[in-house]
Amino acid sequence: MNSTSRFSLLLCALALTTTAAWGKDGAPIDFGPPVHTVTVPADEPYLPEGPGRNQFMGFCTMCHSPRFITHQPPFTRATWTAEVAKMRGEYGAPIPEAAVEPIIDYLMFFNGKETP
């Protein structure tokens, strides 16, 4: 399921479970109890244990799904290093300096290649 489909499903679930809306006059409109509820499945990939996994899961997945990693081809250490630097510099990821190398270690463990 892509992110657009997941977002649409979430909006549908929200619409189905909402018991009040706002009228034109700003007063809430009560529609009574919800008729249906929807449970959105968690479909994130399992990432294996490895060196730096805790830092990766703690800092990287606060902003994006681990799918961003699982859908990438295996990268070299230099490429993963540049990607982490981009996340910190261009996107403002709050990754402390002490977590950078463990995260790169995990990326190499899980989806890295040693030679270009």
Secondary structure as GFF3:
##gff-version 3
##sequence-region A 1 116
A	DSSP	alpha_helix	3	17	.	.	.	ID=ss1
A	DSSP	beta_strand	20	22	.	.	.	ID=ss2
A	DSSP	beta_strand	28	30	.	.	.	ID=ss3
A	DSSP	alpha_helix	53	55	.	.	.	ID=ss4
A	DSSP	pi_helix	56	60	.	.	.	ID=ss5
A	DSSP	alpha_helix	67	70	.	.	.	ID=ss6
A	DSSP	alpha_helix	77	89	.	.	.	ID=ss7
A	DSSP	alpha_helix	97	111	.	.	.	ID=ss8
###
